[in-house]
Amino acid sequence: MNTETTLDYPNLQLKYTFDTAKVYVYEPEKTVVIQTLKSYIPIEQFQEIFESTALAVTQLGLSKLVFDKRELRVFHQPSMEWYFVEWKERMFYKGLRIHRKILPKDPIFVKSVSIGREKIDRQYPDKKFHEMDIQYFDTLNDAILN
């Protein structure tokens, strides 16, 4: 597991725990943090994690998501497509429009994300994710504060 755990971030509150991820809330920045714990997340659990996150977004009026993917080693295009096309579309209307990602230090994974994202961009030119502020960072601190 990475050396910078979300548990070390001040005032980060654990909201949900899954076998493959943890979901935290950082209320001072209206932020939800999803921290992956395993190298792969099956699509059913991926969707469960994000549906739980959607509940927190709605209940607490959160506006920023930090998706810490540093533990992932397997890229899964159907999960990414669902996340961009369905989940982000719904979250846009809930006010969750700032998305920060922390990728693993794996060039093959990073390239897979880039290729997958390009494909989704081309296939869905009218979706709301194009209007979101999506950026990549190397640390949790930078992702939360920017």
ChimeraX attribute file (.defattr): number of C-alpha atoms within 10 A of each C-alpha:
attribute: neighborCount
match mode: 1-to-1
recipient: residues
	/A:1	10
	/A:2	9
	/A:3	6
	/A:4	11
	/A:5	11
	/A:6	20
	/A:7	12
	/A:8	9
	/A:9	13
	/A:10	8
	/A:11	12
	/A:12	18
	/A:13	16
	/A:14	15
	/A:15	16
	/A:16	15
	/A:17	13
	/A:18	13
	/A:19	10
	/A:20	18
	/A:21	20
	/A:22	18
	/A:23	24
	/A:24	23
	/A:25	24
	/A:26	19
	/A:27	14
	/A:28	8
	/A:29	13
	/A:30	16
	/A:31	25
	/A:32	29
	/A:33	26
	/A:34	24
	/A:35	24
	/A:36	22
	/A:37	19
	/A:38	16
	/A:39	14
	/A:40	16
	/A:41	21
	/A:42	10
	/A:43	15
	/A:44	9
	/A:45	15
	/A:46	19
	/A:47	16
	/A:48	12
	/A:49	20
	/A:50	16
	/A:51	13
	/A:52	13
	/A:53	23
	/A:54	20
	/A:55	11
	/A:56	19
	/A:57	22
	/A:58	14
	/A:59	9
	/A:60	14
	/A:61	15
	/A:62	24
	/A:63	19
	/A:64	23
	/A:65	23
	/A:66	25
	/A:67	20
	/A:68	27
	/A:69	20
	/A:70	21
	/A:71	20
	/A:72	20
	/A:73	18
	/A:74	13
	/A:75	18
	/A:76	16
	/A:77	17
	/A:78	11
	/A:79	16
	/A:80	18
	/A:81	18
	/A:82	16
	/A:83	16
	/A:84	20
	/A:85	18
	/A:86	14
	/A:87	17
	/A:88	23
	/A:89	19
	/A:90	15
	/A:91	19
	/A:92	17
	/A:93	10
	/A:94	15
	/A:95	14
	/A:96	24
	/A:97	20
	/A:98	19
	/A:99	21
	/A:100	21
	/A:101	22
	/A:102	20
	/A:103	21
	/A:104	17
	/A:105	14
	/A:106	11
	/A:107	10
	/A:108	13
	/A:109	17
	/A:110	15
	/A:111	12
	/A:112	15
	/A:113	17
	/A:114	12
	/A:115	13
	/A:116	17
	/A:117	16
	/A:118	11
	/A:119	13
	/A:120	18
	/A:121	17
	/A:122	9
	/A:123	11
	/A:124	14
	/A:125	10
	/A:126	11
	/A:127	16
	/A:128	18
	/A:129	24
	/A:130	14
	/A:131	11
	/A:132	14
	/A:133	12
	/A:134	15
	/A:135	13
	/A:136	15
	/A:137	16
	/A:138	14
	/A:139	14
	/A:140	20
	/A:141	12
	/A:142	12
	/A:143	21
	/A:144	21
	/A:145	8
	/A:146	10
